[in-house]
Amino acid sequence: MIITTTPNVEGKKILEYKGIVFGEIVTGIDFIKDFAAGLSNIFGGRSGSYEGEVVGARDAALRELEERALRLGANAVVGVDLDYETMGQGNMVMVIASGTAVVVG
């Protein structure tokens, strides 16, 4: 499956539009990761624990997007956009991936 942020796939023609697809993931940050991130905030540096959560959520959202596109009979998703939001008291992260499922040939 081709997944791209561009509106088309270079060298391919869009033969059919299947519809808009989404992948939504909400993940929580546990106390230990939250504490470790707080230390990074105090002493400086990157928060590997938060970064890991965001990367994992993004990958899961893209997998869900791909699964939904496959169910529609698509072989590509174009115009992919990723949105990130914090929820709750900042201890939950929501990642939404959206795009247009298409058949390219």
NUVEXBA-935803 format. One record per residue: x, y, z of N, C-alpha, C, O, CB in turn; residue number from 1. Coordinates in steps of 0.1 Angstrom, whole numbers. Glycine has a CB too. Layout:
REM residues N
<<X; Y; Z>; <X; Y; Z>; <X; Y; Z>; <X; Y; Z>; <X; Y; Z>; NUM>
...
This chain:
REM residues 105
<<9; -12; 0>; <0; 0; 0>; <9; 12; 0>; <18; 13; 8>; <-10; 0; 12>; 1>
<<6; 21; -9>; <13; 34; -10>; <5; 44; -1>; <-7; 46; -2>; <14; 40; -24>; 2>
<<13; 50; 8>; <7; 61; 17>; <15; 73; 15>; <27; 73; 18>; <6; 56; 32>; 3>
<<9; 84; 11>; <17; 96; 8>; <9; 109; 12>; <-3; 109; 12>; <21; 96; -7>; 4>
<<17; 119; 15>; <11; 132; 18>; <8; 140; 6>; <1; 150; 6>; <20; 140; 28>; 5>
<<13; 136; -6>; <11; 143; -18>; <-3; 140; -24>; <-9; 129; -20>; <22; 139; -28>; 6>
<<-8; 148; -32>; <-22; 146; -38>; <-23; 135; -48>; <-34; 131; -53>; <-27; 159; -43>; 7>
<<-11; 130; -53>; <-11; 119; -63>; <2; 111; -61>; <10; 114; -52>; <-12; 125; -77>; 8>
<<3; 100; -68>; <15; 92; -68>; <22; 93; -81>; <17; 90; -91>; <11; 77; -65>; 9>
<<34; 98; -80>; <42; 101; -92>; <43; 88; -100>; <46; 77; -95>; <56; 106; -88>; 10>
<<41; 90; -113>; <41; 79; -123>; <29; 70; -123>; <29; 60; -131>; <53; 71; -120>; 11>
<<19; 73; -115>; <7; 65; -114>; <-5; 74; -117>; <-4; 86; -114>; <6; 57; -100>; 12>
<<-15; 68; -122>; <-28; 75; -124>; <-38; 70; -114>; <-40; 58; -112>; <-33; 73; -139>; 13>
<<-45; 80; -109>; <-56; 76; -100>; <-68; 71; -108>; <-73; 79; -116>; <-61; 88; -90>; 14>
<<-72; 58; -106>; <-82; 52; -114>; <-96; 53; -108>; <-106; 54; -114>; <-79; 38; -117>; 15>
<<-96; 53; -94>; <-108; 53; -87>; <-106; 59; -73>; <-96; 56; -67>; <-114; 39; -86>; 16>
<<-116; 68; -69>; <-116; 73; -55>; <-125; 65; -47>; <-137; 62; -51>; <-120; 88; -55>; 17>
<<-120; 60; -36>; <-128; 51; -27>; <-134; 58; -15>; <-144; 54; -9>; <-120; 40; -22>; 18>
<<-129; 70; -12>; <-134; 78; -1>; <-123; 82; 9>; <-112; 78; 9>; <-145; 70; 6>; 19>
<<-128; 90; 19>; <-119; 95; 29>; <-117; 84; 40>; <-127; 78; 44>; <-124; 108; 35>; 20>
<<-105; 82; 44>; <-103; 72; 55>; <-96; 79; 67>; <-88; 89; 65>; <-95; 60; 50>; 21>
<<-98; 73; 78>; <-92; 79; 91>; <-85; 68; 99>; <-89; 56; 98>; <-102; 86; 99>; 22>
<<-76; 71; 107>; <-70; 63; 117>; <-69; 71; 130>; <-62; 82; 130>; <-56; 57; 113>; 23>
<<-76; 67; 140>; <-76; 75; 153>; <-70; 67; 164>; <-74; 55; 166>; <-90; 80; 156>; 24>
<<-61; 73; 171>; <-55; 66; 183>; <-54; 76; 195>; <-50; 87; 193>; <-41; 60; 179>; 25>
<<-59; 71; 206>; <-57; 79; 219>; <-49; 70; 228>; <-53; 58; 231>; <-71; 83; 225>; 26>
<<-38; 75; 233>; <-30; 68; 242>; <-27; 76; 254>; <-25; 88; 254>; <-17; 64; 235>; 27>
<<-26; 69; 266>; <-23; 76; 278>; <-8; 75; 282>; <-1; 66; 278>; <-31; 70; 289>; 28>
<<-4; 86; 289>; <10; 86; 294>; <9; 82; 309>; <2; 89; 317>; <17; 100; 292>; 29>
<<16; 71; 312>; <15; 67; 326>; <24; 75; 336>; <31; 84; 331>; <19; 52; 327>; 30>
<<22; 73; 348>; <29; 81; 358>; <44; 81; 357>; <50; 92; 358>; <25; 77; 372>; 31>
<<50; 70; 354>; <64; 69; 353>; <70; 77; 342>; <79; 84; 343>; <69; 54; 351>; 32>
<<63; 76; 330>; <67; 84; 318>; <65; 99; 321>; <73; 107; 317>; <60; 79; 306>; 33>
<<54; 102; 327>; <51; 116; 331>; <62; 121; 340>; <66; 133; 338>; <37; 117; 337>; 34>
<<66; 114; 350>; <76; 118; 359>; <90; 120; 352>; <97; 130; 354>; <78; 107; 371>; 35>
<<93; 110; 343>; <106; 111; 336>; <106; 123; 327>; <116; 130; 325>; <108; 98; 327>; 36>
<<95; 126; 321>; <94; 138; 312>; <95; 151; 320>; <101; 160; 315>; <80; 138; 304>; 37>
<<90; 151; 332>; <91; 162; 341>; <105; 165; 344>; <110; 176; 345>; <83; 160; 354>; 38>
<<113; 154; 346>; <128; 156; 349>; <135; 162; 337>; <143; 170; 339>; <134; 142; 353>; 39>
<<131; 157; 325>; <137; 163; 313>; <134; 178; 312>; <142; 186; 307>; <132; 156; 300>; 40>
<<122; 182; 316>; <117; 196; 316>; <126; 204; 325>; <129; 215; 322>; <102; 197; 319>; 41>
<<129; 198; 337>; <137; 206; 347>; <151; 207; 343>; <157; 217; 344>; <136; 199; 361>; 42>
<<157; 195; 339>; <172; 195; 336>; <175; 197; 321>; <187; 198; 318>; <177; 182; 340>; 43>
<<165; 198; 313>; <168; 200; 299>; <169; 187; 291>; <170; 177; 297>; <180; 209; 297>; 44>
<<168; 188; 278>; <170; 176; 270>; <156; 171; 265>; <146; 177; 267>; <176; 165; 278>; 45>
<<157; 161; 257>; <145; 155; 251>; <139; 145; 260>; <145; 139; 268>; <149; 149; 237>; 46>
<<126; 144; 258>; <118; 134; 266>; <116; 122; 258>; <106; 121; 250>; <105; 140; 271>; 47>
<<125; 112; 259>; <124; 100; 252>; <111; 92; 255>; <105; 85; 246>; <135; 91; 255>; 48>
<<106; 93; 267>; <94; 86; 270>; <82; 91; 263>; <73; 84; 258>; <91; 86; 286>; 49>
<<81; 105; 262>; <70; 111; 255>; <71; 108; 240>; <62; 105; 233>; <69; 126; 258>; 50>
<<84; 110; 235>; <86; 108; 221>; <82; 94; 216>; <76; 92; 206>; <101; 111; 217>; 51>
<<85; 84; 225>; <82; 70; 222>; <67; 68; 221>; <62; 61; 212>; <87; 61; 232>; 52>
<<60; 75; 230>; <45; 74; 229>; <39; 80; 217>; <30; 74; 210>; <39; 80; 242>; 53>
<<44; 91; 213>; <40; 98; 201>; <43; 90; 188>; <34; 89; 180>; <46; 112; 200>; 54>
<<55; 85; 187>; <59; 77; 176>; <50; 64; 175>; <45; 61; 164>; <74; 73; 177>; 55>
<<48; 58; 186>; <39; 46; 186>; <25; 49; 182>; <19; 41; 175>; <39; 40; 200>; 56>
<<19; 60; 187>; <6; 64; 184>; <5; 68; 169>; <-5; 64; 162>; <1; 76; 192>; 57>
<<15; 75; 164>; <15; 78; 150>; <15; 66; 141>; <7; 64; 131>; <27; 87; 146>; 58>
<<24; 56; 144>; <25; 44; 136>; <11; 36; 137>; <7; 30; 127>; <36; 35; 142>; 59>
<<5; 36; 149>; <-8; 28; 150>; <-19; 35; 142>; <-27; 28; 136>; <-12; 28; 165>; 60>
<<-19; 49; 142>; <-29; 56; 134>; <-27; 53; 119>; <-37; 52; 112>; <-28; 71; 137>; 61>
<<-15; 53; 115>; <-12; 50; 100>; <-16; 36; 97>; <-21; 33; 86>; <2; 53; 97>; 62>
<<-13; 26; 106>; <-18; 12; 103>; <-33; 11; 102>; <-38; 4; 94>; <-12; 3; 115>; 63>
<<-40; 18; 111>; <-54; 18; 111>; <-60; 24; 98>; <-69; 19; 92>; <-60; 25; 123>; 64>
<<-54; 35; 94>; <-57; 42; 81>; <-56; 32; 70>; <-64; 31; 61>; <-49; 55; 79>; 65>
<<-44; 25; 69>; <-42; 16; 59>; <-52; 4; 59>; <-57; 0; 48>; <-27; 10; 60>; 66>
<<-55; -1; 71>; <-65; -12; 72>; <-78; -8; 66>; <-85; -16; 59>; <-66; -17; 86>; 67>
<<-82; 4; 69>; <-95; 9; 65>; <-95; 11; 50>; <-105; 9; 43>; <-99; 22; 72>; 68>
<<-84; 16; 44>; <-83; 18; 30>; <-84; 4; 23>; <-90; 3; 12>; <-70; 25; 26>; 69>
<<-77; -6; 28>; <-77; -19; 22>; <-91; -25; 22>; <-95; -31; 12>; <-68; -29; 30>; 70>
<<-99; -23; 33>; <-113; -28; 33>; <-121; -21; 22>; <-131; -27; 18>; <-119; -25; 47>; 71>
<<-118; -9; 18>; <-125; -3; 7>; <-120; -7; -7>; <-126; -3; -17>; <-124; 13; 9>; 72>
<<-110; -15; -7>; <-104; -19; -20>; <-94; -10; -26>; <-91; -11; -38>; <-116; -21; -30>; 73>
<<-88; -1; -18>; <-78; 8; -23>; <-64; 2; -23>; <-62; -8; -15>; <-78; 21; -14>; 74>
<<-55; 7; -31>; <-42; 3; -30>; <-32; 14; -27>; <-20; 13; -28>; <-38; -4; -44>; 75>
<<-38; 26; -24>; <-30; 38; -20>; <-39; 47; -12>; <-51; 47; -13>; <-24; 45; -33>; 76>
<<-32; 56; -4>; <-39; 67; 3>; <-31; 79; 0>; <-19; 80; 3>; <-40; 64; 18>; 77>
<<-38; 89; -6>; <-31; 102; -9>; <-36; 113; 0>; <-46; 112; 6>; <-34; 105; -24>; 78>
<<-28; 124; 0>; <-32; 136; 8>; <-32; 133; 23>; <-41; 139; 30>; <-45; 141; 3>; 79>
<<-24; 124; 28>; <-24; 121; 42>; <-20; 133; 50>; <-10; 140; 47>; <-15; 109; 44>; 80>
<<-28; 135; 61>; <-25; 145; 71>; <-25; 139; 85>; <-33; 130; 87>; <-36; 157; 70>; 81>
<<-16; 143; 93>; <-15; 139; 107>; <-18; 150; 116>; <-12; 161; 115>; <-1; 132; 110>; 82>
<<-27; 148; 126>; <-30; 158; 136>; <-27; 152; 150>; <-30; 141; 152>; <-45; 163; 135>; 83>
<<-22; 160; 158>; <-18; 156; 172>; <-25; 165; 182>; <-26; 178; 180>; <-3; 157; 174>; 84>
<<-31; 160; 192>; <-38; 168; 203>; <-35; 161; 216>; <-33; 149; 217>; <-53; 169; 200>; 85>
<<-34; 170; 227>; <-33; 164; 240>; <-47; 165; 246>; <-55; 174; 243>; <-23; 172; 249>; 86>
<<-50; 155; 254>; <-63; 154; 261>; <-62; 153; 276>; <-51; 151; 281>; <-72; 143; 254>; 87>
<<-73; 154; 282>; <-73; 152; 297>; <-65; 164; 303>; <-66; 175; 299>; <-67; 139; 301>; 88>
<<-56; 160; 312>; <-47; 170; 319>; <-34; 170; 312>; <-23; 172; 319>; <-46; 167; 334>; 89>
<<-33; 167; 299>; <-21; 167; 292>; <-14; 153; 293>; <-3; 151; 288>; <-11; 177; 297>; 90>
<<-21; 143; 299>; <-15; 130; 300>; <-20; 120; 290>; <-18; 108; 291>; <-18; 125; 314>; 91>
<<-28; 125; 280>; <-32; 116; 269>; <-29; 123; 256>; <-30; 135; 255>; <-48; 113; 270>; 92>
<<-26; 115; 246>; <-22; 120; 233>; <-32; 114; 223>; <-34; 102; 223>; <-7; 117; 229>; 93>
<<-37; 122; 214>; <-46; 117; 203>; <-39; 120; 190>; <-34; 131; 188>; <-60; 123; 204>; 94>
<<-38; 110; 182>; <-32; 112; 168>; <-43; 107; 158>; <-49; 96; 159>; <-19; 103; 166>; 95>
<<-46; 116; 149>; <-55; 113; 138>; <-48; 114; 125>; <-42; 124; 121>; <-68; 123; 138>; 96>
<<-49; 103; 117>; <-44; 103; 103>; <-56; 103; 94>; <-65; 95; 96>; <-34; 91; 101>; 97>
<<-55; 111; 84>; <-66; 111; 74>; <-61; 112; 60>; <-50; 118; 58>; <-76; 123; 77>; 98>
<<-68; 107; 51>; <-64; 108; 37>; <-75; 103; 28>; <-85; 99; 32>; <-51; 101; 34>; 99>
<<-72; 103; 15>; <-82; 98; 5>; <-77; 84; 0>; <-66; 83; -6>; <-84; 108; -7>; 100>
<<-85; 74; 2>; <-82; 61; -3>; <-85; 60; -18>; <-96; 64; -23>; <-91; 50; 4>; 101>
<<-76; 55; -26>; <-77; 55; -41>; <-72; 42; -46>; <-65; 34; -39>; <-70; 67; -47>; 102>
<<-75; 39; -59>; <-69; 29; -66>; <-60; 35; -77>; <-65; 43; -85>; <-80; 19; -73>; 103>
<<-47; 32; -77>; <-38; 37; -87>; <-34; 26; -96>; <-33; 14; -92>; <-26; 44; -80>; 104>
<<-30; 30; -108>; <-25; 20; -118>; <-15; 25; -127>; <-10; 18; -135>; <-37; 14; -126>; 105>
